[in-house]
Every structure is written in C-alpha cells, then in structure tokens.
Amino acid sequence: MAIRVVPNAARPRVRHAARVCARVAAGAAAAGLLALSLSACSLLTTDSGGSPASSASPADAASQGSAAGVPTAPDPKVLAGLPARMEADGTTITVGDPAAPKTVHIYEDPRCPVCQAFEKAAGPQLAALAADGRIKLQYTLASFLDEKLGGEGSRRAGNALRASVDAGKGAFATYHETLYAHQPDESEDGFTDAYLLELAGGVDGLRGAAFDQAVGKGAHKDFVTASEDAFIKSGATGTPYVKIDGEAVPQEDLQKLFDPASFAALLRQAGIGG
C-alpha cells in the first residue's frame, strides 16, 4: 500500500517521517536483515493535524478517549510509581509487575516521530493499566535511524534510558515519557548527552553521579547494540511495532495505535481493560 499524504495539509516533519520509515524497511530488507512487508511506518497517513491518521481528528480522538474513560494525558504520579527492570535476555526492559497476566511489548526508536505519535496516543492508558497490575509493558529500543539519517541520537537516548532503569522506581517510565514529550526533530540528531541530562533533571531522583557518568561515557553501548539486534530479529519492519501477548498488531489495525479510543478497543479485544 502506498503512503498517502494529504496535499498541502500535513506538516513537513510527518511527511518526512513517513518517507524515512518506508526507506528503513526497504533498506533493511535489501540488506537481508528484515523481510519487507507493511508496517505502521509504511502505512502512515497524515491529516491536517500532522499526526498519523485515524478515524477521528486529534481533538476528537482525545475527547473520545476521555469519554470512554481512557487516559489521554500522562499522570506523573502513575509514572513515578512504576518499577522497571532488565530481563535476563539483556535487552528487554519490563515496566510494571513482572507477574501481570498480560504483556504489551513495544519496539521503538527514540528518534522516530511516529513512535512519539504512538506514545502520545497510547502511553497514558498503558501506564495506567500497568499501574493497576493488568499488564506489564516491555520495551525493545531500536536505533536504526542513526544509520539512516546520520548521527547518534537514537543510540545516546537508548543508552540514557538503560541507565535510568538503575535509578529506581519510576525513573525509567517518567524519563521515557519525557524523552518523547521533548523529542527533537529526527533530522537534527538533537538527543545530545547535554540535552539528555537536561531532560533528566526534570525526573525526581534520576540525576546523580552514576547516571550522569553512564550518559557521558556511553556506559551501555553494548546494550544499545544488542537491543538493535533484538529489534532486527523480532520480525519488525518499522517502528512502532507492538505485540500483545506475543501477537503483533495486524496491519489492518495499525492506525488504531494512534487513536486513544481505538487503541483501547484493540486492547479490549485481547482481554485487556474494561
């Protein structure tokens, strides 16, 4: 399916994001790393709000989500209460109760604006569900956009996110939300060490000698490399790539990732939520 962009309406950044993600999938396939298939990125359609299209405008989506009891804004108290840990595979970051009955696994590149759109739409309700013990969230951090666009922003952000896991309860979940809320334009390679430390200053208990040194020295470079390898092996052809209890969201449902109410309905189909 070809990418459709509404003429003279979509913001340049989102149009650029669609082209980049499509090239990433095709380029990876050519390299024998990923099978070329449809993904959320290659199906990206934009509307006048500059976000991936859904069945409603961004304002309507927010009101629909609220009307359905779906959180549409991050709750700092919820984020601050969520624990995070590294799994034995060395690449998966689990947020919430590891014994939760359901799992939502998200593959993201911190530099990807489409991932930012997903986090804005789905992040608040996922955090609330994790806080209630209904799900555990798992993250695999990709960094392919550095190779495609130049720079090291994805890798630096991945390194910093890994360091935040060691800072204790709430640090990763809050910092993860903060990075997407203040994501630089993907073409700028704006996730510098200085900027990552600046953003970390807004997260209670995160800044300190251990975290600052881990960011400044790139202490988790091996984790970043291994995480990109895990992303490649996952079968993902772009980001965001979402699995619910081990099943990838099918291509016909990808647009639902960007609408709070539609995503909530998708989760209910999997037995998650009310």
N, C-alpha and C positions, 0 to 999 in steps of 0.2 A: 504494500500500500504506500502510495506516495505521500510525502509530507504536504499538508495543506496549510498555507498561511493566508490569513485574511488580508487582502491588499490594502495598503496604506493605513492599517489599523494596529497590527501587532508591533510591540516595541522592538527595536533593533536587537536588543540583547537576547530576547527569547527566540527571534528568528535565527540568530547566530547559534544559540544553544542547540536548536533542532538540527542545524547543519553539522555541527561538531559531533553530536552524538551519533548521527547517522554515519559519519565518516569513521568514527571509532569502531562501530560494529563491523562495517565493511572491511576496514583495515585489519582488524583482528582476525577476521575470517581468512583474509588473504594470507596472513602470516601463519595460518594453521592453528591459531590459538582458540578461536571461538567459531562455532557454526553460525553462519549468517542467517538470522531469522528476524521476525518482527519483535520489537521491544517497545517499552514505554517511550524511549527516546525517539526511535524511528517512526513512531506513530504520533509524535507530538503535533497537536493542532493548537494554534493560538487564537485568542479572541482579543477584543479591544482592551481588555484589562492586562494583557501581557502575560497571562498565565496559561498553562495547558487547558484546553477547552474541556468543558464538562456539560452536563445537561442544564446548567444554570450559570449566570454570571457570578463573579466572585462575591458580590454583595448578597445575591440571592442564595448562593451556596452557604454563606455564613449564617444567614437567617434561617435557612432550612435546617442546618446543623443544630443551631440553638433551639429551634422549635422541637427538634427530635430529642433534646436532652444530650446532645453531643457537644463536648467541649470544643470550642473553636479558637481558644487562646490559651497559651501555656500558663499553668499555675505554678509559680515559683515554689510554693510550699510542697506541692506534689513532686516536682523535680528534685527538690532538696532531700526528700525522704526516700529516694530510690537508690538502692545499693547497686553496685556494678562489680563484676569480677571477670577475670580472664578464664576461658575454658582450657581444658587440657590440650586442645589442638594448637594453642598458642596464637590463634588469630581471631577467634570468636569472642566478642565482648557481650556478656549477658547482663541485662538490666532487669531488676525485679527479683522475685522469688524464683530460684532455680527449680523449685518443685511445682511451679504453677502448671496447671493442666494443659494449657495451650501455648503455642510458640509462634511468634511473628518474627521472621528473620529478614533483615533489610540489608541489602548490598548497596552501598553509596560511595560516591566520590565527593569529598568535602568541597571541591571546587565546582561541582556540577549545579547549575541553576535549576535544572529540572528536579534534582534532589531537594533543593531548597523549597520548590513549589510543593513537593510531596510532604516535606516536614511541616510546612505551614498548615496544610490541609489535614494531615493525619496525625502529626506529632502530639497535639494536646490530648486527643482521645486515647491514643496508645499509652501515653504516660499514665492517664487516669486508670485505664484497665490494668496496667502493671501494678499500680499502687493498690488496687483492690485485690490483687492476687489472682486475677482471672487469666492473665497471660504473663509470659516472660518475653522480653524483647531481646533479640540478638542482632548484633551488627558485625558486618564484614566491611572493612574500609578499603575501597579501591583507590588507585592513584594514577589511572591511565591517562587522565587529561594533562598531566605534566608532560608526558611524551608527545601527545598530540598538539599541545598548544605552546610548549616550552615552559621552563621554569620548574619550581619545586614546591609550589603552594600546596598541592594535594598531599605530597609526602610530609611536608612540615606540619600540616594540620593533623594528619594521621598520627605522626609522632607525638604531638601535643595531646591529642585525645587519648592515646595509650597512656601517657604519663598521668593524665587526670584520673585514670582508674585507680592508681595507687594512692590518691589523695583522700579516699574515704567516701562515705555515703553521700550521694547527691552530687558529687563533683563532676563525674562524667556526664550524667544526664543533663545537668544545668549547663555545663560547658558546651556540650553537643548542641543544645538548643541555641546557645549564644552564638556559636560559630555560624550556624545557618541564618540566624537573625541578622548578622552583620557580615554576611558573605560578600567579599569583593566581586567585582565583575570578573568572570572567568578569564578574560583576555589580559587582565592586569597582573596576574600572579601576585595578588595582594596579601596572601597569607604569609607574611614575613614573620620571623621569630619575634621581632619587636611588636608587631600587631597582635600576634597570638598571646604574648604576655600581657599586653594592654587589655585584651578582652578577658583574660583570666583574672585580672584584677577585680572584675565585677562578680566573681564567683566566690562565695564565702569559703575560706579555708583552703583555696587552691594555690595561691601564690606562696612560695616558700623556697628555701634553698634547693630542695630535692626536685621540685617541679621546674623551677627556673633553669637549673643545670641540665635537666633532661631535655628541655626545649632548646637551650642554647647549644648543647653538644650533640643533639640528634641521637640521644641515647637509645632510641627504639627503632633505629633504621632497619634492623633485621626483622622486626615485627611488621614494619611497613612493606618490606619486600615480600614477606611471607603472606601478608594479607592480600596483596595484589595477585599473587599466585593462587590463593584460595578463591578469589573472585573469578579468575580465569577458569578454574576447574569447576566452578559452580554451574556452568552452563549459561550464565547470564550473557546477554548480547548488548547490554547497556545499563544505565542506571537512571532511576532507582529500579532495583529488581527485588521483588517481595515474594517471600514464601510464607504460607500459612500452614502450620503443621506439616512442613516438608513439601507442600504442593505450591508450585509457582502460580501466581495470579495469571490466569489465561489472557491471551492477547485481546480478546473481546471485552475484557473488564479493565483494561489498563487505564482508561480515562477516569474510572471510579477512584483511582488513587488520589486524584486531585480535587475531589469534592467531599467535604466532611460527611454529609448525609449519605451520599452514595457509598463512601468507603465504610461507614458504619453498617450499612445494609450488607455489604460484602462480608464484613466480619460476622454478622449475624448468621449468614448462610453457612459459615464454618463453625457455628455454635458458640460465638464469642459475643458477649454483650446481651442487652435485654431486648 
